[in-house]
Amino acid sequence: PASKASDRAAWAAGHAAKALEVLLRADGVMADPIATAIAGIDASVGVHQHHDGLTGTDLEYVALNYANMIANATAALAPASAAAATRVAGLGDQAASAAAGCPERNISVCPATAKALQEENGQIEAVLFNPLAHSRTEVVAIPVPVATVEAVDSMAKRDQSASTLPVEYEVHPSIMAATDGGLPFTLFVAIPLKPFETRTVTLRRTSTAKSLVRGDVLAPQQ
């Protein structure tokens, strides 16, 4: 099961990266870095889908090699995808060069938010991208170091608008806070995305915390 899960996660990351590559090239932006990373993820997934890889009938050291290839390719793809999404969102080369990705939604630590939101007036921009050909509303879980954080949305570049919109969000105590290095709170953000759309959500410190909620989190409205 773990082997299949890593394969599917890698494939999904590669699919999103390919959509970003197309959007970059459509904007006339050089896409060589992400194209190189995509080639790596395609190669690792291809090897992993060898007949004894997904079935688990291979030797232990072979299975470990498969897992390492998937992990290394995914790690190489993450910064390239983060930079590409930042450029597609219209944030510019400087922001793209500093972009970082947190690859899983259920992680307990995100170094970027841990650093940026620790300061009293700290803020950070998160780029959300829908790589699918249909609209969706996704609930994104972002680990944060404090409860006094709010989220506001700046419209996607492709909507030709710079207006700021309210965002549906909640702050919850993190159930992963006891994990080594785990951040004590999680910010859940729900935002609708059109096909292949990017939106930039600004996370920023506030003077007061939104009411903390325990139990069910935001339910996406399809």
Contacts in CASP RR format, 6 or more apart in sequence:
PFRMAT RR
TARGET T0000
AUTHOR 0000-0000-0000
METHOD contacts of the structure
MODEL  1
PASKASDRAAWAAGHAAKALEVLLRADGVMADPIATAIAGIDASVGVHQH
HDGLTGTDLEYVALNYANMIANATAALAPASAAAATRVAGLGDQAASAAA
GCPERNISVCPATAKALQEENGQIEAVLFNPLAHSRTEVVAIPVPVATVE
AVDSMAKRDQSASTLPVEYEVHPSIMAATDGGLPFTLFVAIPLKPFETRT
VTLRRTSTAKSLVRGDVLAPQQ
3 48 0 8 1.000
3 53 0 8 1.000
3 54 0 8 1.000
3 56 0 8 1.000
3 63 0 8 1.000
3 66 0 8 1.000
3 67 0 8 1.000
4 54 0 8 1.000
6 48 0 8 1.000
6 67 0 8 1.000
6 70 0 8 1.000
6 71 0 8 1.000
7 45 0 8 1.000
7 48 0 8 1.000
7 49 0 8 1.000
7 54 0 8 1.000
7 70 0 8 1.000
9 74 0 8 1.000
9 104 0 8 1.000
10 41 0 8 1.000
10 44 0 8 1.000
10 45 0 8 1.000
10 48 0 8 1.000
10 70 0 8 1.000
10 73 0 8 1.000
10 74 0 8 1.000
11 45 0 8 1.000
13 41 0 8 1.000
13 74 0 8 1.000
13 77 0 8 1.000
13 78 0 8 1.000
13 81 0 8 1.000
13 103 0 8 1.000
14 38 0 8 1.000
14 41 0 8 1.000
14 42 0 8 1.000
14 77 0 8 1.000
15 131 0 8 1.000
16 81 0 8 1.000
16 129 0 8 1.000
16 131 0 8 1.000
17 34 0 8 1.000
17 37 0 8 1.000
17 38 0 8 1.000
17 41 0 8 1.000
17 77 0 8 1.000
17 80 0 8 1.000
17 81 0 8 1.000
17 84 0 8 1.000
18 38 0 8 1.000
19 129 0 8 1.000
19 131 0 8 1.000
19 196 0 8 1.000
20 34 0 8 1.000
20 81 0 8 1.000
20 84 0 8 1.000
20 85 0 8 1.000
20 88 0 8 1.000
20 129 0 8 1.000
20 131 0 8 1.000
21 31 0 8 1.000
21 34 0 8 1.000
21 35 0 8 1.000
21 38 0 8 1.000
21 84 0 8 1.000
23 84 0 8 1.000
23 88 0 8 1.000
23 196 0 8 1.000
24 30 0 8 1.000
24 31 0 8 1.000
24 34 0 8 1.000
24 84 0 8 1.000
24 87 0 8 1.000
24 88 0 8 1.000
25 31 0 8 1.000
27 87 0 8 1.000
27 88 0 8 1.000
29 87 0 8 1.000
31 84 0 8 1.000
33 80 0 8 1.000
33 83 0 8 1.000
33 84 0 8 1.000
34 77 0 8 1.000
34 80 0 8 1.000
34 81 0 8 1.000
34 83 0 8 1.000
34 84 0 8 1.000
36 80 0 8 1.000
37 73 0 8 1.000
37 76 0 8 1.000
37 77 0 8 1.000
37 80 0 8 1.000
37 81 0 8 1.000
38 77 0 8 1.000
40 73 0 8 1.000
40 76 0 8 1.000
40 77 0 8 1.000
41 73 0 8 1.000
41 74 0 8 1.000
41 76 0 8 1.000
41 77 0 8 1.000
43 73 0 8 1.000
44 69 0 8 1.000
44 70 0 8 1.000
44 72 0 8 1.000
44 73 0 8 1.000
44 74 0 8 1.000
45 70 0 8 1.000
45 73 0 8 1.000
47 66 0 8 1.000
47 69 0 8 1.000
48 54 0 8 1.000
48 66 0 8 1.000
48 69 0 8 1.000
48 70 0 8 1.000
50 66 0 8 1.000
52 58 0 8 1.000
52 62 0 8 1.000
53 62 0 8 1.000
53 63 0 8 1.000
53 66 0 8 1.000
56 63 0 8 1.000
58 66 0 8 1.000
74 103 0 8 1.000
78 101 0 8 1.000
78 103 0 8 1.000
79 99 0 8 1.000
79 100 0 8 1.000
79 101 0 8 1.000
81 101 0 8 1.000
82 99 0 8 1.000
82 100 0 8 1.000
82 101 0 8 1.000
82 127 0 8 1.000
83 96 0 8 1.000
83 97 0 8 1.000
83 99 0 8 1.000
84 96 0 8 1.000
85 99 0 8 1.000
85 127 0 8 1.000
85 129 0 8 1.000
85 198 0 8 1.000
86 92 0 8 1.000
86 95 0 8 1.000
86 96 0 8 1.000
86 99 0 8 1.000
86 127 0 8 1.000
87 93 0 8 1.000
87 96 0 8 1.000
88 129 0 8 1.000
88 157 0 8 1.000
88 198 0 8 1.000
89 127 0 8 1.000
89 129 0 8 1.000
89 156 0 8 1.000
89 157 0 8 1.000
89 198 0 8 1.000
89 199 0 8 1.000
89 200 0 8 1.000
90 157 0 8 1.000
91 125 0 8 1.000
91 127 0 8 1.000
91 200 0 8 1.000
95 125 0 8 1.000
99 127 0 8 1.000
100 111 0 8 1.000
100 112 0 8 1.000
101 112 0 8 1.000
102 110 0 8 1.000
102 111 0 8 1.000
102 112 0 8 1.000
102 113 0 8 1.000
102 142 0 8 1.000
102 143 0 8 1.000
105 140 0 8 1.000
105 141 0 8 1.000
106 141 0 8 1.000
107 143 0 8 1.000
108 143 0 8 1.000
108 174 0 8 1.000
108 176 0 8 1.000
108 177 0 8 1.000
108 179 0 8 1.000
108 181 0 8 1.000
108 182 0 8 1.000
108 183 0 8 1.000
109 143 0 8 1.000
109 179 0 8 1.000
109 181 0 8 1.000
109 182 0 8 1.000
109 183 0 8 1.000
110 142 0 8 1.000
110 143 0 8 1.000
110 183 0 8 1.000
112 124 0 8 1.000
113 124 0 8 1.000
113 142 0 8 1.000
113 143 0 8 1.000
113 144 0 8 1.000
113 145 0 8 1.000
113 183 0 8 1.000
113 203 0 8 1.000
114 143 0 8 1.000
114 145 0 8 1.000
114 183 0 8 1.000
116 122 0 8 1.000
116 123 0 8 1.000
116 124 0 8 1.000
116 203 0 8 1.000
117 123 0 8 1.000
117 124 0 8 1.000
117 144 0 8 1.000
117 145 0 8 1.000
117 146 0 8 1.000
117 149 0 8 1.000
117 203 0 8 1.000
117 204 0 8 1.000
117 205 0 8 1.000
118 145 0 8 1.000
118 146 0 8 1.000
119 205 0 8 1.000
120 205 0 8 1.000
121 205 0 8 1.000
122 204 0 8 1.000
122 205 0 8 1.000
123 202 0 8 1.000
123 203 0 8 1.000
123 204 0 8 1.000
123 205 0 8 1.000
124 202 0 8 1.000
124 203 0 8 1.000
124 204 0 8 1.000
125 154 0 8 1.000
125 200 0 8 1.000
125 201 0 8 1.000
125 202 0 8 1.000
125 203 0 8 1.000
126 140 0 8 1.000
126 142 0 8 1.000
126 189 0 8 1.000
126 200 0 8 1.000
126 201 0 8 1.000
126 202 0 8 1.000
126 203 0 8 1.000
127 198 0 8 1.000
127 199 0 8 1.000
127 200 0 8 1.000
127 201 0 8 1.000
128 138 0 8 1.000
128 140 0 8 1.000
128 189 0 8 1.000
128 191 0 8 1.000
128 193 0 8 1.000
128 198 0 8 1.000
128 199 0 8 1.000
128 200 0 8 1.000
128 201 0 8 1.000
129 193 0 8 1.000
129 196 0 8 1.000
129 197 0 8 1.000
129 198 0 8 1.000
130 136 0 8 1.000
130 138 0 8 1.000
130 193 0 8 1.000
130 194 0 8 1.000
130 195 0 8 1.000
130 196 0 8 1.000
130 197 0 8 1.000
130 198 0 8 1.000
131 196 0 8 1.000
132 195 0 8 1.000
132 196 0 8 1.000
133 195 0 8 1.000
133 196 0 8 1.000
134 195 0 8 1.000
135 192 0 8 1.000
135 193 0 8 1.000
135 194 0 8 1.000
135 195 0 8 1.000
136 192 0 8 1.000
136 193 0 8 1.000
136 220 0 8 1.000
136 222 0 8 1.000
137 190 0 8 1.000
137 191 0 8 1.000
137 192 0 8 1.000
137 193 0 8 1.000
137 220 0 8 1.000
137 221 0 8 1.000
137 222 0 8 1.000
138 190 0 8 1.000
138 191 0 8 1.000
138 193 0 8 1.000
138 220 0 8 1.000
139 188 0 8 1.000
139 189 0 8 1.000
139 190 0 8 1.000
139 217 0 8 1.000
139 218 0 8 1.000
139 219 0 8 1.000
139 220 0 8 1.000
140 188 0 8 1.000
140 189 0 8 1.000
140 190 0 8 1.000
140 191 0 8 1.000
141 186 0 8 1.000
141 187 0 8 1.000
141 188 0 8 1.000
141 217 0 8 1.000
142 186 0 8 1.000
142 187 0 8 1.000
142 188 0 8 1.000
142 189 0 8 1.000
142 203 0 8 1.000
143 174 0 8 1.000
143 176 0 8 1.000
143 182 0 8 1.000
143 183 0 8 1.000
143 185 0 8 1.000
143 186 0 8 1.000
143 187 0 8 1.000
144 171 0 8 1.000
144 183 0 8 1.000
144 185 0 8 1.000
144 186 0 8 1.000
144 187 0 8 1.000
144 203 0 8 1.000
145 183 0 8 1.000
145 184 0 8 1.000
145 185 0 8 1.000
146 184 0 8 1.000
146 185 0 8 1.000
146 205 0 8 1.000
146 209 0 8 1.000
147 171 0 8 1.000
147 184 0 8 1.000
147 185 0 8 1.000
147 209 0 8 1.000
147 210 0 8 1.000
147 212 0 8 1.000
148 205 0 8 1.000
148 206 0 8 1.000
148 207 0 8 1.000
148 208 0 8 1.000
148 209 0 8 1.000
149 171 0 8 1.000
149 185 0 8 1.000
149 187 0 8 1.000
149 203 0 8 1.000
149 204 0 8 1.000
149 205 0 8 1.000
149 206 0 8 1.000
149 209 0 8 1.000
150 169 0 8 1.000
150 203 0 8 1.000
150 204 0 8 1.000
150 206 0 8 1.000
150 210 0 8 1.000
151 167 0 8 1.000
151 169 0 8 1.000
151 187 0 8 1.000
151 189 0 8 1.000
151 201 0 8 1.000
151 202 0 8 1.000
151 203 0 8 1.000
152 164 0 8 1.000
152 165 0 8 1.000
152 166 0 8 1.000
152 167 0 8 1.000
152 201 0 8 1.000
152 202 0 8 1.000
152 204 0 8 1.000
153 164 0 8 1.000
153 165 0 8 1.000
153 166 0 8 1.000
153 167 0 8 1.000
153 191 0 8 1.000
153 199 0 8 1.000
153 200 0 8 1.000
153 201 0 8 1.000
153 202 0 8 1.000
154 162 0 8 1.000
154 163 0 8 1.000
154 164 0 8 1.000
154 165 0 8 1.000
154 199 0 8 1.000
154 200 0 8 1.000
154 201 0 8 1.000
154 202 0 8 1.000
155 161 0 8 1.000
155 162 0 8 1.000
155 163 0 8 1.000
155 164 0 8 1.000
155 165 0 8 1.000
155 199 0 8 1.000
156 197 0 8 1.000
156 198 0 8 1.000
156 199 0 8 1.000
156 200 0 8 1.000
157 198 0 8 1.000
158 197 0 8 1.000
158 198 0 8 1.000
164 202 0 8 1.000
167 189 0 8 1.000
167 190 0 8 1.000
167 191 0 8 1.000
167 201 0 8 1.000
168 189 0 8 1.000
168 190 0 8 1.000
168 191 0 8 1.000
168 218 0 8 1.000
169 187 0 8 1.000
169 188 0 8 1.000
169 189 0 8 1.000
169 190 0 8 1.000
169 210 0 8 1.000
169 218 0 8 1.000
170 187 0 8 1.000
170 188 0 8 1.000
170 210 0 8 1.000
170 213 0 8 1.000
170 217 0 8 1.000
170 218 0 8 1.000
171 185 0 8 1.000
171 186 0 8 1.000
171 187 0 8 1.000
171 188 0 8 1.000
171 209 0 8 1.000
171 210 0 8 1.000
171 212 0 8 1.000
171 213 0 8 1.000
172 185 0 8 1.000
172 186 0 8 1.000
172 188 0 8 1.000
172 212 0 8 1.000
172 213 0 8 1.000
172 214 0 8 1.000
172 215 0 8 1.000
172 217 0 8 1.000
173 184 0 8 1.000
173 185 0 8 1.000
173 186 0 8 1.000
173 212 0 8 1.000
173 214 0 8 1.000
174 182 0 8 1.000
174 183 0 8 1.000
174 184 0 8 1.000
174 185 0 8 1.000
174 186 0 8 1.000
176 182 0 8 1.000
176 183 0 8 1.000
176 186 0 8 1.000
177 183 0 8 1.000
177 184 0 8 1.000
177 185 0 8 1.000
187 203 0 8 1.000
188 217 0 8 1.000
188 218 0 8 1.000
189 201 0 8 1.000
189 218 0 8 1.000
190 218 0 8 1.000
190 220 0 8 1.000
190 221 0 8 1.000
191 199 0 8 1.000
191 201 0 8 1.000
192 221 0 8 1.000
193 199 0 8 1.000
END
